[in-house]
Amino acid sequence: MNTLVLPQAENVERYMAVAMSTGHLAPKDFEILDEMAELKRSSRVLKREYGYFIKLAGPAHQTDYDLIPEASDELNRIIVWAKASGFSLIEFDSDATRIEGFQFFEEE
């Protein structure tokens, strides 16, 4: 049996994530996020089989670094909302729920 002592959870950095449907992404957002992830244009965007992770940085009131100028206004609106809500990570997943109040681009 391993007798190593595990670290206390209170002593580690934590952050909150929000999961939302990829249906909230405009068609051009998929292209931009693909490019950012594949070309390593940003270390904050990770593409996966069912969507994307977007890591947010810095205080909630500072959004300049996190906004994506080429992206849709709706994606940037989601980024501002996520930061203001205390989230540090946005997970766009094809199976995640739709969040009322944000535009939905996919047909249901």
Rosetta constraint file for C-alpha pairs under 8 A:
AtomPair CA 7 CA 11 HARMONIC 7.33 0.50
AtomPair CA 8 CA 12 HARMONIC 7.53 0.50
AtomPair CA 15 CA 87 HARMONIC 6.96 0.50
AtomPair CA 15 CA 88 HARMONIC 5.86 0.50
AtomPair CA 15 CA 89 HARMONIC 7.71 0.50
AtomPair CA 16 CA 86 HARMONIC 7.03 0.50
AtomPair CA 16 CA 87 HARMONIC 4.89 0.50
AtomPair CA 16 CA 88 HARMONIC 5.67 0.50
AtomPair CA 16 CA 89 HARMONIC 6.60 0.50
AtomPair CA 17 CA 87 HARMONIC 5.30 0.50
AtomPair CA 17 CA 88 HARMONIC 5.91 0.50
AtomPair CA 17 CA 89 HARMONIC 4.53 0.50
AtomPair CA 17 CA 90 HARMONIC 5.74 0.50
AtomPair CA 17 CA 91 HARMONIC 7.03 0.50
AtomPair CA 18 CA 82 HARMONIC 7.60 0.50
AtomPair CA 18 CA 87 HARMONIC 6.52 0.50
AtomPair CA 18 CA 89 HARMONIC 6.43 0.50
AtomPair CA 18 CA 90 HARMONIC 5.14 0.50
AtomPair CA 18 CA 91 HARMONIC 6.04 0.50
AtomPair CA 19 CA 90 HARMONIC 6.10 0.50
AtomPair CA 19 CA 91 HARMONIC 4.60 0.50
AtomPair CA 19 CA 92 HARMONIC 5.94 0.50
AtomPair CA 19 CA 93 HARMONIC 6.84 0.50
AtomPair CA 19 CA 96 HARMONIC 6.02 0.50
AtomPair CA 19 CA 97 HARMONIC 7.39 0.50
AtomPair CA 20 CA 24 HARMONIC 7.56 0.50
AtomPair CA 20 CA 90 HARMONIC 7.58 0.50
AtomPair CA 20 CA 91 HARMONIC 6.26 0.50
AtomPair CA 20 CA 92 HARMONIC 5.12 0.50
AtomPair CA 20 CA 93 HARMONIC 6.15 0.50
AtomPair CA 20 CA 96 HARMONIC 4.98 0.50
AtomPair CA 20 CA 97 HARMONIC 5.37 0.50
AtomPair CA 20 CA 98 HARMONIC 5.95 0.50
AtomPair CA 20 CA 99 HARMONIC 6.61 0.50
AtomPair CA 21 CA 92 HARMONIC 5.47 0.50
AtomPair CA 21 CA 93 HARMONIC 5.13 0.50
AtomPair CA 21 CA 94 HARMONIC 5.32 0.50
AtomPair CA 21 CA 95 HARMONIC 6.33 0.50
AtomPair CA 21 CA 96 HARMONIC 4.57 0.50
AtomPair CA 21 CA 97 HARMONIC 5.25 0.50
AtomPair CA 21 CA 98 HARMONIC 5.28 0.50
AtomPair CA 21 CA 99 HARMONIC 7.70 0.50
AtomPair CA 22 CA 51 HARMONIC 6.43 0.50
AtomPair CA 22 CA 92 HARMONIC 4.99 0.50
AtomPair CA 22 CA 93 HARMONIC 5.27 0.50
AtomPair CA 22 CA 94 HARMONIC 5.05 0.50
AtomPair CA 22 CA 96 HARMONIC 7.63 0.50
AtomPair CA 23 CA 94 HARMONIC 7.19 0.50
AtomPair CA 23 CA 98 HARMONIC 7.45 0.50
AtomPair CA 23 CA 104 HARMONIC 5.40 0.50
AtomPair CA 23 CA 105 HARMONIC 5.34 0.50
AtomPair CA 23 CA 106 HARMONIC 4.85 0.50
AtomPair CA 24 CA 74 HARMONIC 7.85 0.50
AtomPair CA 24 CA 75 HARMONIC 7.61 0.50
AtomPair CA 24 CA 98 HARMONIC 7.52 0.50
AtomPair CA 24 CA 102 HARMONIC 6.85 0.50
AtomPair CA 24 CA 103 HARMONIC 5.95 0.50
AtomPair CA 24 CA 104 HARMONIC 4.65 0.50
AtomPair CA 24 CA 105 HARMONIC 5.83 0.50
AtomPair CA 24 CA 106 HARMONIC 7.54 0.50
AtomPair CA 25 CA 29 HARMONIC 5.71 0.50
AtomPair CA 25 CA 30 HARMONIC 6.84 0.50
AtomPair CA 25 CA 74 HARMONIC 7.68 0.50
AtomPair CA 25 CA 75 HARMONIC 6.48 0.50
AtomPair CA 25 CA 104 HARMONIC 7.40 0.50
AtomPair CA 25 CA 105 HARMONIC 6.56 0.50
AtomPair CA 26 CA 30 HARMONIC 6.99 0.50
AtomPair CA 26 CA 72 HARMONIC 6.55 0.50
AtomPair CA 26 CA 74 HARMONIC 7.83 0.50
AtomPair CA 26 CA 75 HARMONIC 7.78 0.50
AtomPair CA 26 CA 105 HARMONIC 5.89 0.50
AtomPair CA 27 CA 31 HARMONIC 7.08 0.50
AtomPair CA 27 CA 105 HARMONIC 7.85 0.50
AtomPair CA 28 CA 32 HARMONIC 6.30 0.50
AtomPair CA 28 CA 71 HARMONIC 6.95 0.50
AtomPair CA 28 CA 72 HARMONIC 7.22 0.50
AtomPair CA 29 CA 33 HARMONIC 5.95 0.50
AtomPair CA 29 CA 71 HARMONIC 5.46 0.50
AtomPair CA 29 CA 72 HARMONIC 6.39 0.50
AtomPair CA 29 CA 75 HARMONIC 7.49 0.50
AtomPair CA 30 CA 34 HARMONIC 5.92 0.50
AtomPair CA 31 CA 35 HARMONIC 6.18 0.50
AtomPair CA 32 CA 36 HARMONIC 6.13 0.50
AtomPair CA 32 CA 70 HARMONIC 7.26 0.50
AtomPair CA 32 CA 71 HARMONIC 6.72 0.50
AtomPair CA 33 CA 37 HARMONIC 6.07 0.50
AtomPair CA 33 CA 45 HARMONIC 6.90 0.50
AtomPair CA 33 CA 47 HARMONIC 7.57 0.50
AtomPair CA 33 CA 52 HARMONIC 7.71 0.50
AtomPair CA 34 CA 38 HARMONIC 5.84 0.50
AtomPair CA 34 CA 47 HARMONIC 6.74 0.50
AtomPair CA 35 CA 39 HARMONIC 5.60 0.50
AtomPair CA 35 CA 40 HARMONIC 7.74 0.50
AtomPair CA 35 CA 41 HARMONIC 7.26 0.50
AtomPair CA 36 CA 40 HARMONIC 5.70 0.50
AtomPair CA 36 CA 41 HARMONIC 4.65 0.50
AtomPair CA 36 CA 42 HARMONIC 5.47 0.50
AtomPair CA 36 CA 45 HARMONIC 6.44 0.50
AtomPair CA 37 CA 41 HARMONIC 6.60 0.50
AtomPair CA 37 CA 42 HARMONIC 6.55 0.50
AtomPair CA 37 CA 43 HARMONIC 7.42 0.50
AtomPair CA 37 CA 45 HARMONIC 5.37 0.50
AtomPair CA 37 CA 46 HARMONIC 5.34 0.50
AtomPair CA 37 CA 47 HARMONIC 5.84 0.50
AtomPair CA 38 CA 47 HARMONIC 7.79 0.50
AtomPair CA 44 CA 53 HARMONIC 7.77 0.50
AtomPair CA 44 CA 54 HARMONIC 5.60 0.50
AtomPair CA 44 CA 55 HARMONIC 4.91 0.50
AtomPair CA 44 CA 56 HARMONIC 7.25 0.50
AtomPair CA 45 CA 52 HARMONIC 6.88 0.50
AtomPair CA 45 CA 53 HARMONIC 5.72 0.50
AtomPair CA 45 CA 54 HARMONIC 4.73 0.50
AtomPair CA 45 CA 55 HARMONIC 6.59 0.50
AtomPair CA 46 CA 52 HARMONIC 5.53 0.50
AtomPair CA 46 CA 53 HARMONIC 5.12 0.50
AtomPair CA 46 CA 54 HARMONIC 6.64 0.50
AtomPair CA 47 CA 51 HARMONIC 6.08 0.50
AtomPair CA 47 CA 52 HARMONIC 4.51 0.50
AtomPair CA 47 CA 53 HARMONIC 6.59 0.50
AtomPair CA 48 CA 52 HARMONIC 5.73 0.50
AtomPair CA 48 CA 53 HARMONIC 7.93 0.50
AtomPair CA 50 CA 93 HARMONIC 5.44 0.50
AtomPair CA 50 CA 94 HARMONIC 5.48 0.50
AtomPair CA 50 CA 95 HARMONIC 7.78 0.50
AtomPair CA 51 CA 91 HARMONIC 7.47 0.50
AtomPair CA 51 CA 92 HARMONIC 5.25 0.50
AtomPair CA 51 CA 93 HARMONIC 4.65 0.50
AtomPair CA 51 CA 94 HARMONIC 6.21 0.50
AtomPair CA 52 CA 91 HARMONIC 5.90 0.50
AtomPair CA 52 CA 92 HARMONIC 5.13 0.50
AtomPair CA 52 CA 93 HARMONIC 6.72 0.50
AtomPair CA 53 CA 89 HARMONIC 6.81 0.50
AtomPair CA 53 CA 90 HARMONIC 5.70 0.50
AtomPair CA 53 CA 91 HARMONIC 4.59 0.50
AtomPair CA 53 CA 92 HARMONIC 6.28 0.50
AtomPair CA 54 CA 89 HARMONIC 5.69 0.50
AtomPair CA 54 CA 90 HARMONIC 5.14 0.50
AtomPair CA 54 CA 91 HARMONIC 6.55 0.50
AtomPair CA 55 CA 88 HARMONIC 5.99 0.50
AtomPair CA 55 CA 89 HARMONIC 4.54 0.50
AtomPair CA 55 CA 90 HARMONIC 6.53 0.50
AtomPair CA 56 CA 66 HARMONIC 6.01 0.50
AtomPair CA 56 CA 79 HARMONIC 7.96 0.50
AtomPair CA 56 CA 83 HARMONIC 7.20 0.50
AtomPair CA 56 CA 87 HARMONIC 7.71 0.50
AtomPair CA 56 CA 88 HARMONIC 4.82 0.50
AtomPair CA 56 CA 89 HARMONIC 5.67 0.50
AtomPair CA 56 CA 90 HARMONIC 7.74 0.50
AtomPair CA 57 CA 65 HARMONIC 7.42 0.50
AtomPair CA 57 CA 66 HARMONIC 6.77 0.50
AtomPair CA 57 CA 88 HARMONIC 6.70 0.50
AtomPair CA 58 CA 62 HARMONIC 6.57 0.50
AtomPair CA 59 CA 83 HARMONIC 7.69 0.50
AtomPair CA 60 CA 83 HARMONIC 4.77 0.50
AtomPair CA 60 CA 84 HARMONIC 5.10 0.50
AtomPair CA 60 CA 85 HARMONIC 7.89 0.50
AtomPair CA 60 CA 86 HARMONIC 6.83 0.50
AtomPair CA 61 CA 83 HARMONIC 7.63 0.50
AtomPair CA 61 CA 84 HARMONIC 7.01 0.50
AtomPair CA 63 CA 67 HARMONIC 6.09 0.50
AtomPair CA 63 CA 80 HARMONIC 6.57 0.50
AtomPair CA 63 CA 83 HARMONIC 7.71 0.50
AtomPair CA 66 CA 79 HARMONIC 7.20 0.50
AtomPair CA 67 CA 76 HARMONIC 5.66 0.50
AtomPair CA 67 CA 79 HARMONIC 6.80 0.50
AtomPair CA 67 CA 80 HARMONIC 7.80 0.50
AtomPair CA 68 CA 76 HARMONIC 6.54 0.50
AtomPair CA 71 CA 75 HARMONIC 6.40 0.50
AtomPair CA 71 CA 76 HARMONIC 6.90 0.50
AtomPair CA 72 CA 76 HARMONIC 6.54 0.50
AtomPair CA 73 CA 77 HARMONIC 6.02 0.50
AtomPair CA 74 CA 78 HARMONIC 6.17 0.50
AtomPair CA 74 CA 102 HARMONIC 7.30 0.50
AtomPair CA 74 CA 103 HARMONIC 6.91 0.50
AtomPair CA 75 CA 79 HARMONIC 6.29 0.50
AtomPair CA 76 CA 80 HARMONIC 6.26 0.50
AtomPair CA 77 CA 81 HARMONIC 6.16 0.50
AtomPair CA 78 CA 82 HARMONIC 5.98 0.50
AtomPair CA 78 CA 102 HARMONIC 7.61 0.50
AtomPair CA 79 CA 83 HARMONIC 6.25 0.50
AtomPair CA 79 CA 90 HARMONIC 7.92 0.50
AtomPair CA 80 CA 84 HARMONIC 6.15 0.50
AtomPair CA 81 CA 85 HARMONIC 6.00 0.50
AtomPair CA 82 CA 86 HARMONIC 6.40 0.50
AtomPair CA 82 CA 87 HARMONIC 5.18 0.50
AtomPair CA 82 CA 88 HARMONIC 7.42 0.50
AtomPair CA 82 CA 89 HARMONIC 7.99 0.50
AtomPair CA 82 CA 90 HARMONIC 7.32 0.50
AtomPair CA 83 CA 87 HARMONIC 5.35 0.50
AtomPair CA 83 CA 88 HARMONIC 6.60 0.50
AtomPair CA 92 CA 96 HARMONIC 7.26 0.50
AtomPair CA 98 CA 104 HARMONIC 7.70 0.50
